Amino acid sequence: MKATARHIILEKPFSFQFFTDDIGAHFLEVLCGTIGIFSVCILLTEEELSYYREFGEYYIEKLTLDIAHSPDSFARRNVSQT
């Protein structure tokens, strides 16, 4: 399967990237951990996209904190290759 390009919408270095792929799916990739750093990348649900459309960057930053503070809660949704 060929990887698609990232079209970055919002980015905070060493924290998160919010982006779309070539087909328009929205993803949020968050750096997690303290001693060992790893990423969790989720495909946003329709409900999460609705919140993003309503609240903008504030919602993405809130979701980033939720993922960073509890990455295990998002493990089943993690689509990261690493």
N, C-alpha and C positions, 0 to 999 in steps of 0.2 A: 504494500500500500504506500503510495507516494505522500510524503508530508506536504501540507499546504502552508502557505505563507501566513504570518501573523500580521494583522493590521491593528496596531496598538491604538487604543482609545484613551486609556489612562495608564500612567505608570508612576510608581514611586520606587526609586532605586533601593535595592536591598529590602524590599517589602512586597510589592505586588506588580503584576501586569494584568490589565483588563484588555482583552483583545477579541477580534473576530477572526475567523479563518476565511478561506476563499469562498465558502458557500454561505457565509453569514452567521454561523453559529457563534455564540458568545461564550468566552471562557474567562475564568479568573485563576491566575496562578499566583500562589502565595508562598513566600519563603517561611519556613517554620524551624523551630529548634533553637537550642542555645549552644551546646557544645558541638553537636552534630547538626549540620544544616541540611535540610531537605526541602523539596517543594511538593505542594499539593496543588493540582490543577483540576478544576471542576468545570463541567459544562453547565451553564446557568439554566435553570428551569424557566418555564414561562412565567411563573409567579415571581421569581427573582428578577427577571427582565422587566416585569411590570413595576416592581418596586424601584428598579434603577431608573426607569422612565419617569417615575413620579418624583423621586428624591435625588437623582443624579449621583454625583461623586460621593456625597455623604453616605448613601447606601452601600456603595462599593467599599468604602473604607470600613464601614461597620461589618460587612460580610468578611472582609480581610481579617479583621480582629477576631471574629468568631472562629475562622479557620485556623489562624495562628495560635489561638489559645486552646483549641480543642481539635487538632488535626485528625484524631482517631474518629471523631464524629462524622468526618467527611471521607473516610477511607474508602467506602464503597463507591463513592462518586469520583475518586481520584483517577484521572486519565493520564497522569504523568508517566513518561517513559523511564524516569530515574527514580 
